[in-house]
């Protein structure tokens, strides 16, 4: 059945721009038409995705946990007594511990303690490259390495005779050498010894490369993730993600080990400083005590002197008390001298010995020393470029100034106490002077010995306490879980790769189809024809394959004939009568099928028994006679110029049921003849003789001849050929016509593809893509030089429209 427009009376609106409303169903069927492009694209990209997934290497997350002791924790009463022998408060801050754990210095120490990591052992397959780490068949022990070859990949080929052939993969550092297991290998690039492992092989290839400390530290630092298990906990997780989980586990375990040892070393640092100070004092006192002891022993032996009198004993008791006080003052003075000297010369060498460790229990001094140690530690954790480094330096200077003032104040106090003690000591000495000379000498010797002995005993006690404290020190933090593999981090990567390639495989043909459709300049569907202008579509005619020029006569019951009958009925509705109808048939360009439509429409009208006339008014390139297979005789142009009469140019004896009037001789001025009064008079006379007149005019898109005919006829059929007519050329032509003939033109879409490949898209239309090969031998060689050539073929390639049934 013919597919006709459901809006025949929509002639009133002026010409509008081509509509651009998006029709999802229409685009859906367009995509379905190119289904094979989507299938090929999806198959191609699925293959690429499978190839890409062959390169997939699993990545694992390795994780260990440590517990960081919070700064608010107590350490027992011994911490207050031995304040100088524990770690300072600055190191107990959790955030500081995290910074220390990821510090560059600590990372360097970890890398240095794992020499196996300084050489990467790599296997290369067709799709994957792996770091085999401890599963390597060889171990390369480097003795010396040129700095510039770090990172250069070397290949090791295993020969059947047990030798190793080593070559460089970098053209900038060529190398070719032969090595043996266990024997030193000397090359211009490096010196090393290669050892076999339990995974030794006799054939194959493996690669290795040397890694410097900086690259390893950068690698692990960039991948190391530190996070607390929960927001309020002090359990810290250390995680690394890579394709070599065993190496990550070894690194995390070694990092925790060195971190805990570093924590313990920091705790022992102050205790070591105290022990060093005490040992220095003991060395001095030991010499003094030895001299005093020898003097007392020799005096007793020489004078056979054992004891002094009771009075002398009393004086000696007082002297001992004063000596003890002198010892205390001496210790305080010694600590103040040590502290003053430290502030001037040793400010960068560890923490300060706490005053309480030497019996100096001055609260202000103890607080300032503790603050000084804390600031020293906090500043040591920062680089000089850090914004807080200058602040901590200023705070340290302020605390130093405060400590200096306290030292000066304490020195003044000690001087007063010392003067008072000397006054009382002088009184006792005057009493002693009254004793006999030998007793006086003995008292002096014993006094010096007791002072040295007490002083020496005191430092021995302090050293024992410091050693006990140091021996009992343990790290504040502890390992909760050793490093282990906890998850596969890229398990979904293969699915994501497949999904990504599938999406690309759909998007590319989708874009391609959209581009094909947007760049297409042909008219293919009734809907596209209606969008071109405000002119209504009176009907659609499908493509046929037979070569009969008058299909409606040879097969009047064909679907093609039925389509023309539908158009004929619509014409009668539009002109409001059933006879006396004069039609003009035109098109945008040659090859659109207007002549074929004209001849079959004339045959259809003739089948009703009415007098019908077909006029070939394409006087520039007449071809009705050629299509119908009749002799070329005189025609319209001959009549207009007066060479013959009207009856002389009408052909009545033809194989067809309608009369034919040919175009005649091609004139030099076709435009003027079409607009002549003689032509108008001819049409008036023909109206009186015939009930139906079909005029096959020139393509109005190429020449303006049809403009004059439109004014003199009842209706004009504008033929648009599916997949042939240029969309933009047709649109411009219709726009020009809409300005003057908006009520006298109806569109006909011809040559729509086969019914069996047509897809319904709604609104009473069908959408087809079953395009066959078209040939239409219609060409204009005279007067049609406008750059819009038809799709020409040779005469013997001409395909007439006919029904396929």
ZIJOTA-V68110 format. One record per residue. N is the residue number from 0. PHI is phi in whole degrees, 0 to 359 (* if undefined). OMEGA is omega in degrees with one decimal (* if undefined). Layout:
BEGIN
N;PHI;OMEGA
N;PHI;OMEGA
END
This chain:
BEGIN
0;*;177.2
1;288;177.4
2;262;-173.9
3;247;179.3
4;290;177.2
5;271;-176.2
6;225;-174.6
7;288;-176.2
8;266;-177.8
9;279;-178.5
10;259;-173.0
11;291;-174.9
12;298;175.4
13;293;-179.6
14;298;178.0
15;243;176.7
16;296;-179.8
17;303;-176.4
18;291;-179.7
19;236;179.9
20;296;-178.0
21;277;178.8
22;247;-173.2
23;294;-179.9
24;293;178.9
25;297;178.9
26;292;178.5
27;298;179.6
28;289;173.9
29;296;177.7
30;294;179.1
31;296;179.5
32;297;-179.6
33;262;-175.9
34;302;-176.8
35;295;176.8
36;294;179.4
37;295;-178.9
38;296;-179.7
39;297;-179.2
40;296;-178.6
41;294;178.6
42;299;-179.4
43;297;-175.9
44;284;172.6
45;294;176.0
46;297;177.6
47;295;178.8
48;295;177.4
49;296;177.5
50;294;178.7
51;294;179.5
52;290;174.6
53;295;179.5
54;274;-176.4
55;293;176.2
56;239;-178.1
57;295;175.7
58;248;-176.0
59;244;173.3
60;260;175.7
61;255;-172.9
62;217;171.4
63;226;-178.1
64;228;174.6
65;228;176.9
66;259;178.8
67;260;-179.3
68;288;-176.3
69;285;-174.2
70;291;-178.1
71;278;-177.1
72;290;-179.6
73;265;-177.1
74;238;178.4
75;90;-176.1
76;291;-178.4
77;293;-179.3
78;293;179.8
79;291;179.6
80;288;-178.0
81;249;-174.0
82;302;-176.5
83;282;-173.6
84;253;177.2
85;248;179.6
86;285;-176.9
87;286;-175.0
88;298;-177.7
89;298;-177.9
90;276;-179.5
91;269;178.9
92;289;-174.4
93;297;-179.7
94;297;176.3
95;297;179.2
96;295;178.0
97;296;179.3
98;295;179.1
99;297;-176.6
100;296;-179.1
101;254;-177.4
102;290;-178.1
103;296;-178.7
104;298;179.9
105;294;177.9
106;298;179.4
107;298;179.3
108;295;177.6
109;294;-179.6
110;298;179.9
111;295;-178.5
112;275;178.2
113;239;-175.7
114;296;-179.0
115;296;-179.2
116;283;-174.5
117;281;174.1
118;228;175.5
119;268;176.6
120;248;-167.8
121;232;170.9
122;248;-179.6
123;238;174.5
124;253;-180.0
125;292;-175.6
126;238;-171.4
127;234;173.5
128;237;-174.7
129;236;170.3
130;263;-173.1
131;277;176.8
132;53;-175.0
133;282;179.4
134;273;-179.3
135;289;177.0
136;281;-179.8
137;222;172.5
138;232;-179.8
139;255;176.6
140;259;-175.8
141;273;175.1
142;265;176.7
143;208;-176.4
144;221;173.1
145;290;-174.5
146;303;-173.6
147;282;-178.2
148;263;174.8
149;300;-178.8
150;92;178.4
151;285;-176.9
152;270;177.9
153;246;179.2
154;259;177.2
155;240;176.8
156;260;-179.4
157;271;179.6
158;269;-177.8
159;293;-179.4
160;276;177.0
161;92;177.8
162;276;-178.7
163;238;177.8
164;256;-174.5
165;250;179.2
166;219;-179.9
167;261;177.0
168;267;-179.5
169;254;-178.3
170;295;179.3
171;289;179.6
172;231;-178.0
173;293;179.6
174;204;172.9
175;211;-175.5
176;213;177.3
177;241;-176.4
178;231;175.9
179;233;-179.1
180;299;174.4
181;78;180.0
182;254;-179.1
183;300;178.5
184;247;179.7
185;246;177.9
186;231;177.3
187;296;-175.7
188;262;-178.4
189;200;172.7
190;237;-175.0
191;204;174.6
192;235;-177.7
193;253;-178.5
194;242;175.8
195;280;176.3
196;238;178.9
197;294;179.2
198;262;-175.8
199;299;178.7
200;235;-179.1
201;254;179.7
202;208;179.7
203;112;-176.7
204;212;174.5
205;218;-179.3
206;243;174.0
207;217;176.7
208;211;179.3
209;274;178.4
210;242;175.7
211;274;-175.2
212;298;-177.9
213;299;-178.9
214;291;178.0
215;294;178.7
216;297;178.6
217;297;-179.9
218;297;-177.7
219;291;180.0
220;296;-179.2
221;290;-177.6
222;261;-176.6
223;289;178.7
224;243;178.6
225;244;-179.9
226;205;177.8
227;278;-177.7
228;300;172.3
229;228;-173.9
230;297;-174.6
231;259;-177.3
232;269;175.6
233;247;175.7
234;269;-174.0
235;256;177.0
236;263;174.4
237;247;-174.1
238;230;174.2
239;226;178.8
240;237;177.5
241;194;176.5
242;271;178.9
243;237;-173.6
244;293;-178.5
245;296;178.0
246;295;178.4
247;295;178.9
248;297;178.2
249;299;180.0
250;295;-178.9
251;297;179.5
252;297;179.8
253;292;177.2
254;298;178.4
255;296;-179.6
256;297;-178.6
257;291;178.2
258;297;179.5
259;293;178.0
260;295;177.5
261;296;177.2
262;297;178.9
263;292;178.4
264;297;178.0
265;294;177.9
266;293;-178.0
267;277;-174.0
268;298;-178.9
269;292;178.1
270;297;177.5
271;296;177.2
272;297;179.1
273;295;179.3
274;296;178.9
275;297;178.9
276;295;-178.5
277;295;-179.7
278;295;176.4
279;298;179.7
280;292;-179.6
281;294;178.1
282;297;178.8
283;292;-177.4
284;292;-179.8
285;298;177.0
286;293;180.0
287;295;-179.9
288;295;178.9
289;297;178.5
290;294;-178.6
291;295;-178.2
292;295;179.8
293;294;179.7
294;297;-179.1
295;293;-179.5
296;296;-178.7
297;294;-179.5
298;296;-179.2
299;293;179.7
300;295;-176.5
301;290;-174.8
302;255;-178.3
303;48;-174.2
304;251;-177.6
305;249;-174.7
306;214;178.5
307;253;-177.9
308;287;-179.7
309;297;179.0
310;295;178.6
311;296;178.7
312;295;179.0
313;295;178.4
314;299;-179.6
315;292;178.2
316;295;177.3
317;297;-179.9
318;299;178.8
319;294;178.4
320;298;179.3
321;294;177.4
322;296;178.8
323;297;177.8
324;294;176.9
325;297;178.1
326;297;178.9
327;298;178.9
328;297;-178.7
329;293;177.4
330;297;179.3
331;298;179.2
332;298;179.3
333;299;-179.9
334;295;-179.8
335;295;176.1
336;296;178.5
337;299;-177.1
338;293;178.9
339;295;179.1
340;294;178.9
341;297;-178.3
342;296;-178.5
343;272;-169.6
344;237;-168.3
345;241;-172.4
346;292;-178.0
347;264;-172.2
348;258;173.5
349;72;-177.3
350;274;179.7
351;269;176.1
352;297;-177.7
353;293;-179.2
354;297;-178.6
355;294;-178.9
356;290;179.1
357;243;175.4
358;81;-179.8
359;264;-172.6
360;260;176.5
361;279;-174.2
362;301;-177.7
363;298;-179.2
364;294;179.4
365;298;-180.0
366;295;-178.8
367;294;178.5
368;296;178.5
369;296;177.1
370;298;-179.6
371;298;178.6
372;297;179.6
373;298;-179.1
374;295;177.6
375;300;-178.5
376;292;-179.1
377;297;179.3
378;290;-179.5
379;293;179.5
380;278;-175.8
381;245;173.2
382;273;-177.5
383;293;-179.7
384;276;-179.8
385;291;-176.7
386;295;-178.4
387;272;-178.4
388;298;179.6
389;295;179.6
390;295;179.4
391;295;178.2
392;297;178.3
393;297;179.7
394;296;179.0
395;296;178.7
396;297;178.6
397;295;179.7
398;293;176.5
399;301;179.5
400;297;179.8
401;294;178.9
402;296;179.3
403;298;178.0
404;296;179.9
405;295;178.4
406;299;178.9
407;298;179.6
408;296;-179.5
409;292;176.6
410;300;179.0
411;299;-180.0
412;296;179.5
413;296;177.5
414;298;178.8
415;296;179.8
416;297;-179.1
417;295;178.6
418;296;178.2
419;296;-179.8
420;295;178.8
421;295;178.5
422;296;179.5
423;289;178.9
424;295;178.7
425;295;178.8
426;295;179.0
427;294;-179.6
428;295;178.3
429;295;176.6
430;292;-179.4
431;292;-178.7
432;297;178.4
433;283;178.5
434;284;176.4
435;299;-173.5
436;299;-178.5
437;294;179.5
438;294;179.4
439;297;-179.9
440;295;179.9
441;293;178.7
442;300;-179.1
443;296;-179.0
444;294;180.0
445;296;179.7
446;299;179.6
447;298;-179.1
448;293;-178.9
449;296;179.1
450;298;-179.7
451;296;-178.2
452;294;179.0
453;296;179.6
454;299;-178.4
455;293;178.8
456;297;179.5
457;300;-178.9
458;290;174.3
459;297;178.3
460;296;-179.7
461;294;179.2
462;293;178.4
463;297;179.2
464;296;-180.0
465;294;179.5
466;292;176.8
467;297;-179.7
468;295;-179.5
469;295;-179.7
470;293;-178.4
471;270;179.4
472;292;172.9
473;228;178.1
474;301;177.7
475;293;-176.2
476;252;-179.5
477;212;179.3
478;279;177.7
479;272;177.9
480;227;172.8
481;289;-175.0
482;295;177.1
483;207;177.6
484;281;-175.4
485;250;-177.8
486;197;172.4
487;261;-169.0
488;277;-175.7
489;244;-179.0
490;297;-177.2
491;272;-175.9
492;295;179.8
493;296;178.1
494;294;179.1
495;294;177.7
496;297;178.5
497;298;180.0
498;294;179.6
499;297;179.7
500;290;176.1
501;297;179.2
502;296;177.8
503;297;178.5
504;296;175.0
505;270;-176.5
506;291;-176.8
507;299;177.1
508;294;177.4
509;299;178.5
510;295;179.7
511;298;178.8
512;296;179.0
513;298;178.6
514;296;178.5
515;300;-178.2
516;290;-177.8
517;289;179.9
518;275;179.4
519;291;-179.2
520;247;177.8
521;251;177.6
522;262;-172.6
523;237;-174.1
524;229;174.9
525;304;-179.4
526;296;177.4
527;296;178.2
528;294;179.9
529;292;-178.4
530;288;-174.8
531;289;-173.8
532;201;177.1
533;271;178.5
534;291;-179.2
535;283;176.2
536;265;-175.9
537;280;179.1
538;179;178.9
539;232;-178.7
540;235;-175.6
541;272;-178.0
542;281;173.9
543;232;-173.4
544;248;-179.1
545;287;-174.8
546;251;176.9
547;282;-177.3
548;290;178.8
549;238;-176.9
550;292;-177.8
551;295;177.7
552;274;-178.2
553;288;-179.1
554;217;-174.9
555;293;-179.4
556;261;180.0
557;288;178.4
558;296;178.1
559;296;178.1
560;297;178.5
561;294;177.2
562;297;178.9
563;293;177.8
564;296;177.3
565;297;177.7
566;295;178.5
567;300;179.1
568;297;179.6
569;295;177.6
570;299;-179.8
571;296;177.1
572;294;-175.0
573;287;-177.6
574;273;175.3
575;64;172.8
576;197;-176.3
577;253;177.3
578;222;-179.5
579;66;-175.5
580;252;176.6
581;244;-176.4
582;243;170.3
583;251;177.6
584;245;180.0
585;221;-178.3
586;202;179.8
587;284;-173.5
588;213;177.5
589;292;-178.9
590;89;-179.5
591;276;175.5
592;94;-179.2
593;291;179.6
594;293;178.5
595;297;177.8
596;294;-178.4
597;297;-177.9
598;295;-179.1
599;287;176.7
600;292;176.1
601;296;178.3
602;296;-179.6
603;292;178.3
604;293;-179.3
605;294;179.6
606;295;177.7
607;278;-178.8
608;87;179.0
609;271;178.4
610;289;-174.3
611;231;-179.1
612;232;174.3
613;252;-178.5
614;250;174.3
615;270;-179.6
616;259;175.0
617;275;-171.5
618;286;177.2
619;275;-178.8
620;213;-178.2
621;293;178.0
622;209;177.2
623;297;-178.6
624;298;-179.6
625;290;-179.5
626;293;-177.4
627;270;176.0
628;72;179.0
629;246;-177.5
630;284;178.8
631;280;-178.1
632;234;176.5
633;293;-176.7
634;209;-171.9
635;301;-176.5
636;296;178.3
637;293;178.3
638;291;-176.3
639;295;-178.6
640;274;172.4
641;85;179.7
642;283;-178.4
643;206;179.4
644;269;-176.5
645;293;-178.1
646;290;-179.1
647;290;-175.3
648;257;178.1
649;267;178.5
650;266;-178.1
651;254;-178.4
652;269;179.3
653;236;178.4
654;291;-174.0
655;250;-176.1
656;272;-179.6
657;236;179.0
658;275;-176.0
659;231;173.3
660;239;-176.8
661;280;-177.3
662;287;179.7
663;91;-178.7
664;290;-178.8
665;289;-175.2
666;272;174.9
667;281;-178.0
668;231;-175.7
669;297;-178.6
670;296;-179.8
671;289;-179.9
672;293;-179.4
673;297;-177.0
674;264;-178.1
675;282;177.6
676;292;-179.4
677;297;177.4
678;292;177.8
679;298;178.3
680;295;179.3
681;297;180.0
682;295;178.6
683;296;180.0
684;293;179.9
685;292;176.4
686;302;-178.8
687;285;-176.5
688;264;-172.3
689;240;178.5
690;273;178.6
691;224;178.1
692;233;178.8
693;248;-177.7
694;252;175.1
695;269;-174.0
696;262;176.9
697;288;174.9
698;300;-174.6
699;288;177.1
700;285;-178.3
701;258;-179.8
702;225;-174.5
703;271;-176.0
704;302;-174.6
705;292;179.1
706;302;-178.9
707;293;-178.5
708;285;-179.7
709;300;-178.7
710;293;-173.2
711;256;-179.5
712;242;-175.8
713;283;-175.3
714;205;178.4
715;241;174.7
716;264;-179.0
717;260;-173.4
718;272;174.6
719;240;-177.9
720;264;-178.1
721;299;177.2
722;66;178.2
723;239;-176.3
724;295;177.8
725;289;-174.4
726;300;-173.3
727;285;175.5
728;297;179.3
729;295;-179.1
730;299;-179.8
731;295;179.2
732;296;179.3
733;294;177.6
734;297;176.7
735;295;-178.9
736;291;-176.0
737;293;-179.3
738;286;-176.5
739;233;-172.9
740;229;-174.5
741;290;-178.1
742;253;-170.6
743;239;-177.4
744;233;174.9
745;236;-178.2
746;266;174.5
747;231;177.4
748;263;-175.2
749;247;174.3
750;63;175.6
751;291;-174.8
752;301;-170.0
753;302;179.6
754;298;-174.3
755;291;179.5
756;246;-178.3
757;268;-179.0
758;243;-178.9
759;286;177.6
760;236;174.6
761;91;177.1
762;59;175.2
763;80;-179.0
764;247;174.4
765;233;-177.1
766;240;-174.3
767;241;173.6
768;227;-177.2
769;275;-173.3
770;289;174.9
771;261;177.3
772;276;-177.2
773;249;171.3
774;223;-179.5
775;215;-173.0
776;280;-177.2
777;238;-178.4
778;218;-179.0
779;244;179.1
780;261;-176.6
781;237;175.4
782;79;-177.0
783;245;-177.2
784;272;-176.5
785;248;178.4
786;81;179.6
787;244;-177.4
788;287;176.6
789;278;177.1
790;273;-170.5
791;279;168.6
792;219;176.4
793;291;-175.6
794;300;-177.3
795;284;176.5
796;257;-176.1
797;292;178.5
798;250;177.2
799;285;173.1
800;286;173.7
801;200;-177.6
802;279;-178.6
803;271;-173.9
804;284;*
END
